[in-house]
């Protein structure tokens, strides 16, 4: 469990035994603005199982959200490394044909 504490401000709630927090609380915990969370959802960095949406209101499972973001960061790092390796291979091939 993360260090988020329940209060009337952050409106922590439990559904099926899982704690959920509102977007403002999750954003503060991650040191971002709430709209960043929505952008991460659109990009797939925050997976569907990490939040619920009722109308325009989002509630986040803190631990699952953090895990999802860490996994997305690792995927992005690997993709960047692979792209750099592919670029290096392309450069090497072009030198061989010159």
C-alpha angles and dihedrals in degrees: 000000000000125000094259110128124211117246139146088261098058095036096218112191137175127228118181089348094304120118117231127191131195123257096258092055094046091047092050090050090053094040093240136110118262093250089062089062090055091048090052089051091052091049092048096244090121107050124219095254090061097069147022126220124206111181104315095334121103126199120191134207099225100209094044092046093052092046091049092051092049091051091048090050091051091048090050091049091051093047090051092050091049092049091050091049091049090050091050091049091050090051091049092050093049090053091052091056096046 
